[in-house]
Amino acid sequence: MDLNFFKNNNINIDLAIEAQEIVRGKTGQEIPGCAMDKETYTNATVTIVRIQEQYAVEIMGKPVGNYVTIEAPAIRENNKQVHQDIAEILGKQLASLFNLPEHANVLVLV
């Protein structure tokens, strides 16, 4: 695979999940040093892309790390229970990233 494909074509991918899907689609292979896990909830899907090795860094154009994408189309609904469910999913993901205690206060800016 041409590791400079994205750079040569001025393609910048913000989300690690998109970069991983594009590279896998182009090569038809898994990316060494990169793992992806999906968790499905009633009101959201959480995808975690783990970039663990230098080879994956070069291909994906992202530094080593864990990249979490929460897809929650239902958040647009005017439904307090749905919003609460999604907030709990977000809280769980933040806690796993930062090893936070259960009732820690966190400010998230979007």
Number of C-alpha atoms within 10 A of each C-alpha: 8 7 14 12 12 16 10 9 8 9 10 10 15 10 13 23 18 14 20 23 15 14 19 13 11 10 10 10 9 14 19 14 14 21 15 18 10 13 10 11 12 10 16 19 17 18 18 19 22 19 24 16 15 15 15 21 17 13 20 24 19 17 15 17 13 15 17 21 17 17 14 16 10 14 18 9 9 9 10 10 11 18 17 12 16 22 13 12 18 17 17 14 17 15 16 11 12 8 10 14 9 9 8 8 8 10 5 6 4 3
